[in-house]
Amino acid sequence: MRKIIVTESQLKRLLNKVINESSMDVEEKLDYEGFSQGDDLQQLRDAIDRNVLVSVAFVKKDGTVRHMAIKKSLSSYVGSDREKSEKQMNVEMNNNIKKVVDINAYNKKLKELRNMGVEDEEAKSEAAKISWRSISLENVLGFMVRGNFVDLRDENEIMDRFGEEVYNSLTKSMRNALAQDQMGNQEGEI
């Protein structure tokens, strides 16, 4: 008997294909609950909870792909102390989004404010305020966590919804991680 080694993403694609062929009306896109509880995203959640830098590729509302370096929060950001409504507290869950800090936007604004002579603490606070972004979870191509790529393109039906060009719009490091993953699996098959 021959042993076949399959990556997690390959197994996921195969299972999704079988499930989709048996029941075409099942919605399989990533949602807030899947992001919060899915076993395959535990490494990603751990990294975000520890405020580790994570790369993400996702499709924006206008159909273009955006690559960002993100973190969960910044120590220089001071949130509002006003009481929040139930909708405000559950905005991520209700809209299938993840609110994150765009590190590149933060660094760019911080540099700009410092060049204008703004005091350091005030510059950090202002830069933190404008660097928050929302990512629609159902439009995520994938996340890169410490050299490991979490491929969500098939789960989110990126090819069917946006086409091949968007499907292949990964960063060089994401493509390299996929290639290494595939090479590792091929070596295991020998």
C-alpha positions in Angstrom: 0.0 0.0 0.0 1.3 3.5 -1.0 1.1 6.4 1.4 -0.2 9.7 0.0 0.7 12.9 1.8 -1.7 15.8 1.4 -1.3 19.3 2.8 -4.0 20.8 4.9 -5.0 23.3 2.1 -5.1 20.5 -0.5 -7.3 18.4 1.8 -9.5 21.4 2.5 -9.9 22.0 -1.3 -10.8 18.4 -1.9 -13.3 18.4 1.0 -14.9 21.7 -0.2 -15.2 20.3 -3.7 -16.9 17.1 -2.4 -19.2 19.2 -0.2 -20.0 21.7 -2.9 -20.8 19.0 -5.4 -23.2 17.3 -2.9 -24.9 20.4 -1.8 -24.4 23.5 -4.0 -26.3 25.9 -1.7 -24.0 25.5 1.3 -22.1 28.7 2.1 -18.5 27.9 2.8 -16.9 31.4 2.9 -14.9 32.5 6.0 -17.1 34.3 8.4 -16.5 35.7 11.9 -17.5 32.5 13.6 -15.1 30.5 11.4 -12.3 33.0 12.0 -13.0 32.9 15.8 -13.3 29.2 16.2 -11.9 27.3 13.2 -9.2 24.8 14.2 -7.2 25.6 11.0 -6.9 29.3 12.0 -5.6 28.8 15.5 -2.1 29.8 14.6 -3.4 33.0 13.1 -5.6 33.8 16.1 -2.7 33.2 18.5 -0.4 35.5 16.5 -3.1 38.3 16.4 -3.8 37.8 20.2 -0.1 38.2 20.9 0.0 41.3 18.7 2.5 39.7 16.3 2.9 41.2 12.9 0.7 39.3 10.3 0.5 39.9 6.5 -2.9 39.7 4.8 -4.0 39.9 1.2 -7.7 40.7 0.6 -10.1 42.1 -2.0 -11.3 45.6 -1.3 -14.8 46.8 -2.1 -13.6 48.2 -5.5 -12.3 44.8 -6.5 -8.6 45.6 -6.2 -6.3 43.5 -4.0 -4.7 45.0 -0.9 -1.7 43.6 0.9 -1.2 44.8 4.5 1.0 44.2 7.5 -1.4 44.2 10.5 -1.5 44.0 14.2 -4.3 43.7 16.7 -3.6 47.0 18.4 -1.1 49.7 19.3 -0.1 50.7 22.8 -0.2 54.4 21.7 -3.9 54.1 20.7 -6.3 55.3 23.4 -9.9 54.2 22.7 -13.0 56.1 23.6 -14.2 55.7 27.1 -17.9 56.3 26.1 -20.3 53.4 26.6 -20.9 51.3 23.5 -24.2 50.0 22.2 -24.7 46.3 21.6 -24.3 46.9 17.8 -21.0 48.7 18.4 -19.7 45.9 20.7 -20.6 43.2 18.1 -19.6 45.1 14.9 -17.1 42.5 13.8 -19.4 39.6 14.3 -22.4 41.3 12.8 -20.5 42.3 9.6 -18.0 39.4 9.2 -15.1 41.8 9.5 -11.9 42.0 11.5 -10.7 45.4 12.7 -6.9 45.7 12.6 -4.1 48.2 12.6 -2.4 48.8 9.3 1.3 49.1 10.4 2.5 50.7 7.2 -0.2 53.5 7.4 0.8 54.0 11.1 4.5 54.3 10.3 3.9 56.6 7.3 1.7 59.0 9.3 4.0 58.9 12.3 7.0 59.9 10.2 5.0 62.6 8.5 3.9 64.1 11.9 7.4 63.9 13.4 8.7 65.7 10.3 6.2 68.5 11.0 7.6 68.8 14.5 4.6 67.2 16.4 5.6 66.0 19.9 6.3 62.2 19.9 3.5 61.1 22.1 0.9 63.2 20.2 2.3 62.0 16.9 2.0 58.3 18.0 -1.6 58.9 19.2 -2.7 60.7 16.0 -1.0 58.1 13.8 -2.7 55.3 15.7 -6.1 56.9 15.3 -5.9 56.9 11.5 -4.3 53.5 11.0 -7.4 51.3 11.8 -8.8 49.2 9.0 -11.6 46.7 8.5 -11.1 43.5 6.5 -14.0 41.7 5.1 -13.3 38.1 6.1 -15.1 36.6 3.1 -12.8 38.5 0.7 -9.5 37.4 2.3 -7.1 35.5 0.0 -4.8 34.5 2.8 -2.7 35.4 5.9 1.0 35.0 6.4 2.0 34.2 9.9 5.7 33.7 10.8 6.5 32.3 7.3 3.4 30.1 7.1 0.7 31.0 4.6 -2.9 30.3 5.5 -4.6 30.0 2.1 -8.2 31.0 2.1 -8.7 31.5 -1.6 -10.6 28.4 -2.3 -12.7 28.6 0.9 -13.7 32.1 0.0 -14.3 31.2 -3.7 -12.0 34.0 -4.8 -11.5 32.5 -8.3 -15.2 32.2 -8.9 -16.1 35.6 -7.5 -13.2 37.7 -8.7 -11.3 35.8 -11.4 -7.8 34.4 -12.0 -5.9 37.7 -11.8 -7.2 38.4 -8.3 -6.8 34.8 -7.3 -3.1 34.9 -8.1 -2.5 38.3 -6.5 -0.4 37.0 -3.6 2.8 38.6 -2.3 6.1 37.1 -3.2 6.6 35.7 0.3 3.1 34.1 0.2 3.9 32.5 -3.2 7.2 31.3 -1.8 5.6 29.8 1.3 3.0 27.9 -0.9 5.9 26.6 -3.1 7.8 25.4 -0.1 4.7 23.7 1.3 4.1 21.9 -2.0 7.8 20.9 -2.3 7.7 19.5 1.3 4.7 17.4 0.4 6.2 16.1 -2.8 9.3 15.1 -0.9 7.1 13.3 1.7 5.5 11.3 -1.1 8.8 9.8 -2.3 
